[in-house]
C-alpha cells in the first residue's frame, strides 16, 4: 500500500475488525431476490470436484514451476487461463481486446548479511533466524554501526491516543518493533492474558496497525534507515520460515520504491532477546512496557550492521481478465468482480530435493474456483443483468501487487463496480455446516451469503483467528481500500461427521507443514465436497448482486464506508 493511502485509511477511522466477531443479521432490504433461484439450479449442479481438481492439478504441477511472476511458470499459467476463458466463450476483459492487463514490476533478489554489536560482543544470527531485503530496488544498501531504537509496536494511532514514537527523532536509525497490535489487558482483569481491552485495537482482532506492511510504512514515514520486526509465531500467525520467499526474488510495483526505508528485516524473538540483553535491556520487560500509552522509545546499547546486495530486473507481469457482458442494456456497464491470485513462490534452486513451491491450496485452488465460476456463468441464459469480470491477479505473494495495480488502474470504473468476491484457498477436507467470512459484519454482502447458506442448511461464522489479520492478507483488501464492498470467505470449522477439533488440527497441520512450503501439493485424500458447496454459494451471491435492485454497502462503523460514499459523491 502506498503511504498516502495508508494514512488515509488509518487516520479516517479505526480499523474495526471487532465486527468480524459479530453474527451476521440478514437485512431483507438488501436481499432483493430469493437465494438459489430456479434459473440457477441446473447451473449449480454443474459444479463438480473432478473439474475443480483438474485445474488444480495442472496449475500446481511441477511443469508450472510454482507460478512465480516473471518466469516460465507465469507464461504457462497465463496461457492456461486465457485458453480456458476463450474456450468458455468469455470476452477479453481488457478494453484493448486482450485478456491481459500488464503489471509493471521491479524484481529484486537479495543477499543479506546481518550482525549486531554491543560493547565488544558481536552477534551473528543464523540464517533461519533473520530475513532482510531492500524495497528501494537498488544494487546495494550497507548500513554499518546503525543506532538501534526499540519503538514498541511501532504504532501511531491518533484515534486511540496512541503514539509509540512520541517526539523521538529516529531519522537515520534502525527501529525495532514488535509484531501485531498491542494486546492490552482488560482493566477489570489485568492479570488474565485471555481478557483484552476491546476498546483499544479491538482486543484480540488484528487491525491494520498490526500488519508488517504498516510497520515498514510508518518506519519509512519517520525517516528511519532500517526497521526490524521481532517475530513471534503465536502473534504473527505463521512461523518465520513461512516468509522464506523473502530470500527469493521479491517484487514491487514500479514507483513504489520512493521514500522506502533502506532495509526491511525480521528477527526471531530469541535472537532479538539476545541482542537486547547484550545491549543492557530486557526484551520481555520492554514488551510488557510497550502495552502502555505512556511507553517511550528506548535506545538500545547495541548497533546493527545490515547489508543487502540485490540483483535487480524489471518485468511486465500480467493480470488475466475475462468479461461476461451483462444482458441489461443499461446495467451492463456496472460490474461484479471475482478475483483469485494465480501466482505462488516459484522454485528455490538452493534447496536439496524438492525445490518447487507448487502452491496447490495457495492458490491453484482459488484460481480453479475462478475458472469454474467463469465456466458456469458463461452458460447462463440469459446472462446476469450486470457484467461479470473474472480477474486472476499476479504477485499476491509479493504484497497483493496485481490486485493493487488493478484497484489503482481499473479497467472499468470502481464507481461502477458493485462488489468484489475473492477466493484464496479452498476447503479440501469435506462438507461443513458453516462457512467462515473474513470480516463478517463489514458489509451487506453477508446478508446475501447468509440467505444462500441457509438453503444448504449452513450458517455464517466469524474468523476464529482474528488476531492473524487475514482481512488484510488477500486481494480483496485492495478493493476495500478503494471503497468497493468485498467478500472473502474461508472454510467452515464444523465438519460434518468429524470431531469438534478436526478443523483446528487440519488447519494447524497445513500452516505448520505446508503453508508457503514445498509440501503444498495435491493430496490423494482430499474431499472437495465442501469446496463445491462453497463454489455454489459464491456464485449465488455474485448472481444476486449482478441482478439486484440495490448495491451492496459497507455497514456503519467500518473504515471503508466513508471511502465508498466519497467515491460515489454521496454526502
Helices and strands as residue ranges (DSSP letters): H 3-12, G 17-21, G 28-30, G 38-40, H 41-45, H 49-59, G 62-64, H 72-87, E 91-92, E 100-118, E 121-123, G 127-129, E 130-133, E 140-150, E 156-157, G 158-160, E 162-163, E 174-178, G 187-189, G 208-210, H 212-221, E 226-231, H 233-236, G 240-247, E 249-253, E 263-268, H 269-278, H 283-289, E 298-324, G 331-333, E 335-341, I 360-365, H 366-379, E 387-393, H 401-408, G 414-416, E 417-422, E 434-437, H 445-454, E 459-462, G 466-468, G 470-472, H 476-481, E 486-490, H 502-513, H 529-547, H 559-567
